[in-house]
Amino acid sequence: MPVQIKRLLIVFAVFIGLMIGLKILFTPDSWREYGAYRGYALTEIADKEAKYVQMETCVMCHDSIGELKDQGKHINLQCELCHGPGYKHIDDESVDMLIPEDDQFCIRCHAVNAARPQDIIKQIDAEEHSEGEACIMCHNPHQPWL
């Protein structure tokens, strides 16, 4: 066997040995406990603080909006769906929540889509319906039936 092939085989053997050693060194003990995942990842995720709040938390301070929402078709939607994460606002009231001012928030659910049930979610052609105006110019999202 030529000497250059022997040298190449030695380089490959060292490289493969190095890769196997690094895999053994850096693979966590809980790898493949639940498939191709770290088993400890579930515990780490569960230990993290939740970054959302329920509608009941919002209604504790914003009770008048909660009453309006309880009468409408958006009763089952969480406030954070349109207003963004509320956990920082709960801790510090000076942190402003997102106030949707364009129609992109409404259109996420109300744009014409054959996959959505039309008898449950009112669908519109936004360009034809609003002529470029934001939805909240005519509709109050907390009382969309008006």
C-alpha positions as protocol buffer text, in pm:
chain_id: "A"
residue {
  index: 1
  type: MET
  ca { x: 0 y: 0 z: 0 }
}
residue {
  index: 2
  type: PRO
  ca { x: 139 y: 343 z: -91 }
}
residue {
  index: 3
  type: VAL
  ca { x: 265 y: 553 z: 198 }
}
residue {
  index: 4
  type: GLN
  ca { x: 27 y: 846 z: 119 }
}
residue {
  index: 5
  type: ILE
  ca { x: -275 y: 612 z: 157 }
}
residue {
  index: 6
  type: LYS
  ca { x: -143 y: 492 z: 494 }
}
residue {
  index: 7
  type: ARG
  ca { x: -105 y: 852 z: 610 }
}
residue {
  index: 8
  type: LEU
  ca { x: -456 y: 934 z: 487 }
}
residue {
  index: 9
  type: LEU
  ca { x: -601 y: 634 z: 676 }
}
residue {
  index: 10
  type: ILE
  ca { x: -421 y: 747 z: 993 }
}
residue {
  index: 11
  type: VAL
  ca { x: -564 y: 1099 z: 955 }
}
residue {
  index: 12
  type: PHE
  ca { x: -915 y: 956 z: 904 }
}
residue {
  index: 13
  type: ALA
  ca { x: -876 y: 724 z: 1206 }
}
residue {
  index: 14
  type: VAL
  ca { x: -764 y: 1014 z: 1426 }
}
residue {
  index: 15
  type: PHE
  ca { x: -1050 y: 1232 z: 1296 }
}
residue {
  index: 16
  type: ILE
  ca { x: -1313 y: 960 z: 1357 }
}
residue {
  index: 17
  type: GLY
  ca { x: -1171 y: 889 z: 1703 }
}
residue {
  index: 18
  type: LEU
  ca { x: -1180 y: 1261 z: 1785 }
}
residue {
  index: 19
  type: MET
  ca { x: -1543 y: 1288 z: 1668 }
}
residue {
  index: 20
  type: ILE
  ca { x: -1649 y: 985 z: 1875 }
}
residue {
  index: 21
  type: GLY
  ca { x: -1471 y: 1126 z: 2179 }
}
residue {
  index: 22
  type: LEU
  ca { x: -1640 y: 1467 z: 2138 }
}
residue {
  index: 23
  type: LYS
  ca { x: -1981 y: 1301 z: 2096 }
}
residue {
  index: 24
  type: ILE
  ca { x: -1934 y: 1104 z: 2417 }
}
residue {
  index: 25
  type: LEU
  ca { x: -1809 y: 1412 z: 2600 }
}
residue {
  index: 26
  type: PHE
  ca { x: -2085 y: 1652 z: 2488 }
}
residue {
  index: 27
  type: THR
  ca { x: -2392 y: 1424 z: 2469 }
}
residue {
  index: 28
  type: PRO
  ca { x: -2610 y: 1476 z: 2778 }
}
residue {
  index: 29
  type: ASP
  ca { x: -2707 y: 1179 z: 2994 }
}
residue {
  index: 30
  type: SER
  ca { x: -3075 y: 1226 z: 2920 }
}
residue {
  index: 31
  type: TRP
  ca { x: -3033 y: 1218 z: 2541 }
}
residue {
  index: 32
  type: ARG
  ca { x: -3290 y: 994 z: 2370 }
}
residue {
  index: 33
  type: GLU
  ca { x: -3489 y: 947 z: 2690 }
}
residue {
  index: 34
  type: TYR
  ca { x: -3801 y: 1063 z: 2500 }
}
residue {
  index: 35
  type: GLY
  ca { x: -3687 y: 1018 z: 2141 }
}
residue {
  index: 36
  type: ALA
  ca { x: -3430 y: 1246 z: 1983 }
}
residue {
  index: 37
  type: TYR
  ca { x: -3449 y: 1498 z: 2267 }
}
residue {
  index: 38
  type: ARG
  ca { x: -3284 y: 1574 z: 2598 }
}
residue {
  index: 39
  type: GLY
  ca { x: -3506 y: 1430 z: 2869 }
}
residue {
  index: 40
  type: TYR
  ca { x: -3410 y: 1713 z: 3105 }
}
residue {
  index: 41
  type: ALA
  ca { x: -3541 y: 1970 z: 2856 }
}
residue {
  index: 42
  type: LEU
  ca { x: -3899 y: 1904 z: 2969 }
}
residue {
  index: 43
  type: THR
  ca { x: -3810 y: 1985 z: 3329 }
}
residue {
  index: 44
  type: GLU
  ca { x: -3619 y: 2296 z: 3225 }
}
residue {
  index: 45
  type: ILE
  ca { x: -3915 y: 2422 z: 3021 }
}
residue {
  index: 46
  type: ALA
  ca { x: -4164 y: 2345 z: 3297 }
}
residue {
  index: 47
  type: ASP
  ca { x: -3954 y: 2538 z: 3549 }
}
residue {
  index: 48
  type: LYS
  ca { x: -3961 y: 2859 z: 3343 }
}
residue {
  index: 49
  type: GLU
  ca { x: -4198 y: 3136 z: 3440 }
}
residue {
  index: 50
  type: ALA
  ca { x: -4505 y: 3161 z: 3218 }
}
residue {
  index: 51
  type: LYS
  ca { x: -4497 y: 3463 z: 2989 }
}
residue {
  index: 52
  type: TYR
  ca { x: -4872 y: 3503 z: 2946 }
}
residue {
  index: 53
  type: VAL
  ca { x: -5165 y: 3592 z: 3165 }
}
residue {
  index: 54
  type: GLN
  ca { x: -5523 y: 3481 z: 3146 }
}
residue {
  index: 55
  type: MET
  ca { x: -5813 y: 3709 z: 3059 }
}
residue {
  index: 56
  type: GLU
  ca { x: -5926 y: 3697 z: 3422 }
}
residue {
  index: 57
  type: THR
  ca { x: -5605 y: 3876 z: 3521 }
}
residue {
  index: 58
  type: CYS
  ca { x: -5674 y: 4155 z: 3271 }
}
residue {
  index: 59
  type: VAL
  ca { x: -6035 y: 4191 z: 3387 }
}
residue {
  index: 60
  type: MET
  ca { x: -5923 y: 4252 z: 3746 }
}
residue {
  index: 61
  type: CYS
  ca { x: -5826 y: 4605 z: 3638 }
}
residue {
  index: 62
  type: HIS
  ca { x: -6012 y: 4643 z: 3309 }
}
residue {
  index: 63
  type: ASP
  ca { x: -6353 y: 4523 z: 3427 }
}
residue {
  index: 64
  type: SER
  ca { x: -6559 y: 4748 z: 3197 }
}
residue {
  index: 65
  type: ILE
  ca { x: -6387 y: 4604 z: 2889 }
}
residue {
  index: 66
  type: GLY
  ca { x: -6431 y: 4256 z: 3033 }
}
residue {
  index: 67
  type: GLU
  ca { x: -6808 y: 4317 z: 3062 }
}
residue {
  index: 68
  type: LEU
  ca { x: -6824 y: 4434 z: 2700 }
}
residue {
  index: 69
  type: LYS
  ca { x: -6623 y: 4137 z: 2583 }
}
residue {
  index: 70
  type: ASP
  ca { x: -6842 y: 3893 z: 2777 }
}
residue {
  index: 71
  type: GLN
  ca { x: -7141 y: 4004 z: 2571 }
}
residue {
  index: 72
  type: GLY
  ca { x: -6972 y: 3960 z: 2233 }
}
residue {
  index: 73
  type: LYS
  ca { x: -6851 y: 3704 z: 1990 }
}
residue {
  index: 74
  type: HIS
  ca { x: -6489 y: 3743 z: 2105 }
}
residue {
  index: 75
  type: ILE
  ca { x: -6577 y: 3613 z: 2453 }
}
residue {
  index: 76
  type: ASN
  ca { x: -6343 y: 3311 z: 2424 }
}
residue {
  index: 77
  type: LEU
  ca { x: -6043 y: 3500 z: 2284 }
}
residue {
  index: 78
  type: GLN
  ca { x: -5764 y: 3587 z: 2522 }
}
residue {
  index: 79
  type: CYS
  ca { x: -5672 y: 3956 z: 2548 }
}
residue {
  index: 80
  type: GLU
  ca { x: -5309 y: 3883 z: 2457 }
}
residue {
  index: 81
  type: LEU
  ca { x: -5410 y: 3754 z: 2114 }
}
residue {
  index: 82
  type: CYS
  ca { x: -5452 y: 4116 z: 2000 }
}
residue {
  index: 83
  type: HIS
  ca { x: -5271 y: 4313 z: 2270 }
}
residue {
  index: 84
  type: GLY
  ca { x: -4953 y: 4104 z: 2299 }
}
residue {
  index: 85
  type: PRO
  ca { x: -4793 y: 3954 z: 2612 }
}
residue {
  index: 86
  type: GLY
  ca { x: -4929 y: 4104 z: 2931 }
}
residue {
  index: 87
  type: TYR
  ca { x: -4694 y: 3974 z: 3197 }
}
residue {
  index: 88
  type: LYS
  ca { x: -4476 y: 4289 z: 3192 }
}
residue {
  index: 89
  type: HIS
  ca { x: -4784 y: 4513 z: 3210 }
}
residue {
  index: 90
  type: ILE
  ca { x: -4907 y: 4318 z: 3515 }
}
residue {
  index: 91
  type: ASP
  ca { x: -4580 y: 4382 z: 3697 }
}
residue {
  index: 92
  type: ASP
  ca { x: -4553 y: 4746 z: 3588 }
}
residue {
  index: 93
  type: GLU
  ca { x: -4864 y: 4935 z: 3477 }
}
residue {
  index: 94
  type: SER
  ca { x: -4653 y: 5195 z: 3297 }
}
residue {
  index: 95
  type: VAL
  ca { x: -4561 y: 4931 z: 3035 }
}
residue {
  index: 96
  type: ASP
  ca { x: -4802 y: 4992 z: 2750 }
}
residue {
  index: 97
  type: MET
  ca { x: -4990 y: 4709 z: 2587 }
}
residue {
  index: 98
  type: LEU
  ca { x: -5017 y: 4687 z: 2211 }
}
residue {
  index: 99
  type: ILE
  ca { x: -5323 y: 4866 z: 2074 }
}
residue {
  index: 100
  type: PRO
  ca { x: -5396 y: 4734 z: 1724 }
}
residue {
  index: 101
  type: GLU
  ca { x: -5444 y: 5030 z: 1491 }
}
residue {
  index: 102
  type: ASP
  ca { x: -5438 y: 4860 z: 1153 }
}
residue {
  index: 103
  type: ASP
  ca { x: -5652 y: 4586 z: 1007 }
}
residue {
  index: 104
  type: GLN
  ca { x: -5381 y: 4318 z: 1015 }
}
residue {
  index: 105
  type: PHE
  ca { x: -5492 y: 4197 z: 1357 }
}
residue {
  index: 106
  type: CYS
  ca { x: -5853 y: 4150 z: 1254 }
}
residue {
  index: 107
  type: ILE
  ca { x: -5765 y: 4005 z: 915 }
}
residue {
  index: 108
  type: ARG
  ca { x: -5564 y: 3724 z: 1074 }
}
residue {
  index: 109
  type: CYS
  ca { x: -5895 y: 3561 z: 1163 }
}
residue {
  index: 110
  type: HIS
  ca { x: -6152 y: 3736 z: 944 }
}
residue {
  index: 111
  type: ALA
  ca { x: -5994 y: 3724 z: 597 }
}
residue {
  index: 112
  type: VAL
  ca { x: -6177 y: 3505 z: 347 }
}
residue {
  index: 113
  type: ASN
  ca { x: -6040 y: 3154 z: 388 }
}
residue {
  index: 114
  type: ALA
  ca { x: -6216 y: 2840 z: 266 }
}
residue {
  index: 115
  type: ALA
  ca { x: -6056 y: 2637 z: 547 }
}
residue {
  index: 116
  type: ARG
  ca { x: -6234 y: 2837 z: 819 }
}
residue {
  index: 117
  type: PRO
  ca { x: -6593 y: 2767 z: 919 }
}
residue {
  index: 118
  type: GLN
  ca { x: -6795 y: 3060 z: 781 }
}
residue {
  index: 119
  type: ASP
  ca { x: -7083 y: 3004 z: 1022 }
}
residue {
  index: 120
  type: ILE
  ca { x: -6851 y: 3056 z: 1322 }
}
residue {
  index: 121
  type: ILE
  ca { x: -6598 y: 3316 z: 1201 }
}
residue {
  index: 122
  type: LYS
  ca { x: -6731 y: 3608 z: 998 }
}
residue {
  index: 123
  type: GLN
  ca { x: -6515 y: 3639 z: 689 }
}
residue {
  index: 124
  type: ILE
  ca { x: -6470 y: 3949 z: 477 }
}
residue {
  index: 125
  type: ASP
  ca { x: -6273 y: 4069 z: 179 }
}
residue {
  index: 126
  type: ALA
  ca { x: -6081 y: 4345 z: 358 }
}
residue {
  index: 127
  type: GLU
  ca { x: -6004 y: 4554 z: 52 }
}
residue {
  index: 128
  type: GLU
  ca { x: -6363 y: 4559 z: -64 }
}
residue {
  index: 129
  type: HIS
  ca { x: -6518 y: 4589 z: 282 }
}
residue {
  index: 130
  type: SER
  ca { x: -6307 y: 4865 z: 434 }
}
residue {
  index: 131
  type: GLU
  ca { x: -6166 y: 5043 z: 131 }
}
residue {
  index: 132
  type: GLY
  ca { x: -5828 y: 5068 z: 302 }
}
residue {
  index: 133
  type: GLU
  ca { x: -5952 y: 5199 z: 640 }
}
residue {
  index: 134
  type: ALA
  ca { x: -5849 y: 5029 z: 963 }
}
residue {
  index: 135
  type: CYS
  ca { x: -6115 y: 4800 z: 1108 }
}
residue {
  index: 136
  type: ILE
  ca { x: -6128 y: 4990 z: 1438 }
}
residue {
  index: 137
  type: MET
  ca { x: -6240 y: 5305 z: 1257 }
}
residue {
  index: 138
  type: CYS
  ca { x: -6587 y: 5148 z: 1237 }
}
residue {
  index: 139
  type: HIS
  ca { x: -6573 y: 4844 z: 1468 }
}
residue {
  index: 140
  type: ASN
  ca { x: -6490 y: 4827 z: 1837 }
}
residue {
  index: 141
  type: PRO
  ca { x: -6309 y: 4491 z: 1876 }
}
residue {
  index: 142
  type: HIS
  ca { x: -6458 y: 4457 z: 2222 }
}
residue {
  index: 143
  type: GLN
  ca { x: -6806 y: 4509 z: 2074 }
}
residue {
  index: 144
  type: PRO
  ca { x: -6769 y: 4403 z: 1709 }
}
residue {
  index: 145
  type: TRP
  ca { x: -7143 y: 4357 z: 1662 }
}
residue {
  index: 146
  type: LEU
  ca { x: -7198 y: 4736 z: 1672 }
}
